[in-house]
Amino acid sequence: SVRATGTMSEDDLIEKLLDFDVDDASSSDGMVTVTCKSHDLDKIKKALENNKLKIESAQLEWVAKTPLAITDPEAEESVCKFLDILDDMDDVQNVYANLGG
């Protein structure tokens, strides 16, 4: 996904990206987020830069195809604590999970 800052409405953003294979695009509070396939990441980044947006990040992200909902509050708390512990470890760069709401 690509994240950028600038003053562009969501409608303008979608219009500018019509020629690209975009999975999702949103604009909120000056932050633009575009989700795309890995092979389109650089093209989308350049398109946003050409439209005077400041790129904050452009990186591959793992997105779950099947989100998992945890219905037990105690289990949910345990999983969240476990993920926080993993994230706090020095050797861990990113933590991904397929937990959804």
C-alpha positions in Angstrom: 0.0 0.0 0.0 1.0 3.6 -0.5 0.3 6.3 2.1 0.6 10.0 1.3 -0.3 13.3 2.7 -2.0 16.2 0.8 -5.2 17.9 0.1 -7.1 15.7 -2.3 -10.7 14.5 -2.0 -11.5 10.9 -2.3 -13.4 11.5 -5.6 -10.4 13.3 -7.0 -8.1 10.5 -5.9 -10.2 7.9 -7.5 -10.4 9.9 -10.7 -6.6 10.3 -10.9 -6.1 6.6 -10.3 -8.6 5.3 -12.9 -5.9 4.1 -15.2 -4.3 2.0 -12.5 -5.2 -1.4 -11.1 -6.1 -0.1 -7.6 -7.7 -2.5 -5.0 -8.8 0.3 -2.7 -8.3 4.1 -2.3 -9.3 6.4 0.5 -8.7 9.9 1.7 -9.3 11.1 5.2 -8.0 14.0 7.2 -5.2 14.8 4.7 -4.0 11.2 4.5 -4.4 9.2 1.3 -4.1 5.4 1.4 -4.0 3.3 -1.8 -4.0 -0.5 -1.8 -2.8 -2.2 -4.9 -1.0 -5.3 -6.3 2.7 -5.5 -5.7 3.6 -5.0 -9.3 1.7 -1.7 -9.4 3.2 -0.2 -6.2 5.9 1.9 -7.9 3.5 3.2 -10.6 0.9 4.3 -8.0 3.6 5.9 -5.9 4.8 7.9 -8.9 1.2 8.9 -9.9 0.6 10.2 -6.4 3.9 12.2 -6.4 3.0 13.6 -9.8 -0.3 14.9 -8.3 1.6 16.8 -5.6 1.1 14.4 -2.7 3.9 13.7 -0.3 4.6 10.0 0.0 4.8 8.9 3.7 5.3 5.2 2.9 5.1 2.7 0.0 5.6 -0.9 1.0 4.2 -4.4 0.6 1.8 -5.4 3.3 0.3 -8.8 4.1 -3.5 -8.6 4.0 -5.5 -11.5 5.2 -7.9 -13.1 2.7 -9.9 -14.6 5.4 -10.2 -12.5 8.6 -10.8 -14.5 11.8 -13.1 -13.2 14.5 -12.4 -14.1 18.1 -15.6 -14.2 20.0 -14.2 -15.0 23.5 -13.1 -11.7 25.2 -10.5 -13.5 27.3 -9.0 -15.2 24.2 -9.0 -11.9 22.3 -7.1 -10.2 25.2 -4.6 -13.1 25.3 -4.0 -12.9 21.6 -3.6 -9.1 21.7 -1.1 -9.4 24.5 0.9 -12.0 22.6 1.0 -9.9 19.5 2.1 -6.9 21.6 4.9 -8.9 23.1 6.0 -10.1 19.7 5.9 -6.5 18.3 8.1 -5.2 21.3 10.9 -7.7 20.5 14.0 -6.1 19.0 14.4 -8.7 16.3 10.8 -8.4 15.1 10.2 -5.8 12.3 6.5 -6.4 11.6 3.7 -8.5 13.1 0.8 -9.6 10.9 -2.4 -11.4 11.9 -5.7 -12.3 10.2 -7.8 -11.0 13.1 -10.9 -9.0 12.0 -13.9 -7.6 13.5 
